[in-house]
Amino acid sequence: MGSLIDMPGAEAGSATSYAYKASLIGSAHRFELTEQGLSWHIAGRAGLWRYDEISAIRLSFRPVSMQQHRFRADISRAGGGRIAILSTSWQTAALMAPQDNGFRDFLIELHARMAKAGSRAELTAGLGRKTYAAVLAFLALLAVAMAGLLIRALLIGEFAGVLFILGFAALFAWQVGGFVRRNRPQSYGFDRVPKALLP
């Protein structure tokens, strides 16, 4: 299991709200932790989920081209319904800004309040097991193909090609390695949230 972060007890009035813009068009998605539960306002809709009604939370690392350091929390409710909370917010057409501290503090506080309410929610981290297995299989095939190209380039003495392949492989491993490492499927407890999946 990956490294974990110990959660302090919930403090009154701390980390009770969070907002982000999922796109340039439309209003911000707003969330608040109230005494009654998780209050949310998304695209003209609103709701209040009691902490003991939340059936699952999945944390994941989801980089995009505009923001390589982006995290996501998917929260599900018993009986249906799911909301997503992202650690970044659109500001301009060319800028997606990180909101690391607010995102992390809000989620830690949400876990603390759910634990206090006696929640029995399923807490998972990373990708689903089937998706993760498919990603690993694809990477294995890609590694075999790259090794074949590298051997062929060495045999024919194409050293510029060798350098290109090695450089591409290093860049790919750097970009994709973090995604694969952080998104390893795992379960966790309310008192120990995976550090790798919080900014």
Secondary structure, 3 states (H helix, E strand, C coil): CCCEEECCCCCCCCCCEEEECCCCCCCCEEEEECCCCEEEEECCEEEEECHHHEEEEEEEECCECCECCCEEEEEEECCCCEEEEECEEEEECCEEEECHHHHHHHHHHHHHHHHHCCCCCEEEECCCHHHHHHHHHHHHHHHHHHHHHHHHHHHCCCHHHHHHHHHHHHHHHHHHHHHHHHCCCEECECCEEEHHHCC
